[in-house]
């Protein structure tokens, strides 16, 4: 499991490290950069940030879900 590969830190558990990395790399730097999603920070302060993520029309054009 990927959580076992994350080096433990004194100030945060591996779950938080993974979450922060995913939000930064996948959502902000990829989806946000290419216009696939709109991210809005809804919490105050630098610790335990919360975001509102919305798909854009471009994402809906590129990805089609077939259930």
DANORLIN-V728291 format. One line per field, one symbol per residue. phi: phi as a letter, one per 30 degrees, with the letter a starting at -180 (. if undefined). burial: + if it has 24 or more other ideal C-beta (glycine too) atoms within 12 Angstrom, else -. A space follows every 10 residues. Layout:
BEGIN
phi->???
burial->???
END
This chain:
BEGIN
phi->.dddddddcd cadedddddd dddddddddc ddddidbccb dcccidchdb bccbdcdddd ddcccbc
burial->---------- ---------+ --+---+--- ++---++-+- ---------- ---------- -------
END
